[in-house]
């Protein structure tokens, strides 16, 4: 029986980028998740990783982005943050608008 490894990444705003270090440590130990799940900031990291970005490149994306724009707090309508900047960033990094085009399954 073949075993598969799924990894769930939580939210937590800017603290969610700590998941990048977890992915790096897992890879260094020879452990690579077959599928990912994520919420909030963990969903961003999970999506980029599932799209084929290695942890070092994901970290560069966050360093090159304005974290204030990523987690801009707004008055609640559909959520506590404005996700427009995040959507634009992901559209540039992952041009296919379809999760079936990711290299690994991702559940958000």
Rosetta blueprint (number, residue, H / E / L):
1 X L
2 X L
3 X L
4 X L
5 X L
6 X E
7 X E
8 X E
9 X E
10 X L
11 X L
12 X L
13 X H
14 X H
15 X H
16 X H
17 X H
18 X H
19 X H
20 X H
21 X H
22 X H
23 X H
24 X H
25 X H
26 X H
27 X H
28 X H
29 X L
30 X L
31 X L
32 X L
33 X L
34 X L
35 X E
36 X E
37 X E
38 X E
39 X L
40 X L
41 X H
42 X H
43 X H
44 X H
45 X H
46 X H
47 X H
48 X H
49 X H
50 X H
51 X L
52 X L
53 X L
54 X L
55 X H
56 X H
57 X H
58 X H
59 X H
60 X H
61 X H
62 X H
63 X H
64 X H
65 X L
66 X L
67 X H
68 X H
69 X H
70 X H
71 X L
72 X L
73 X E
74 X L
75 X L
76 X L
77 X L
78 X L
79 X L
80 X L
81 X E
82 X L
83 X L
84 X H
85 X H
86 X H
87 X H
88 X H
89 X H
90 X H
91 X H
92 X H
93 X H
94 X L
95 X L
96 X L
97 X L
98 X L
99 X H
100 X H
101 X H
102 X L
103 X L
104 X L
105 X E
106 X E
107 X E
108 X L
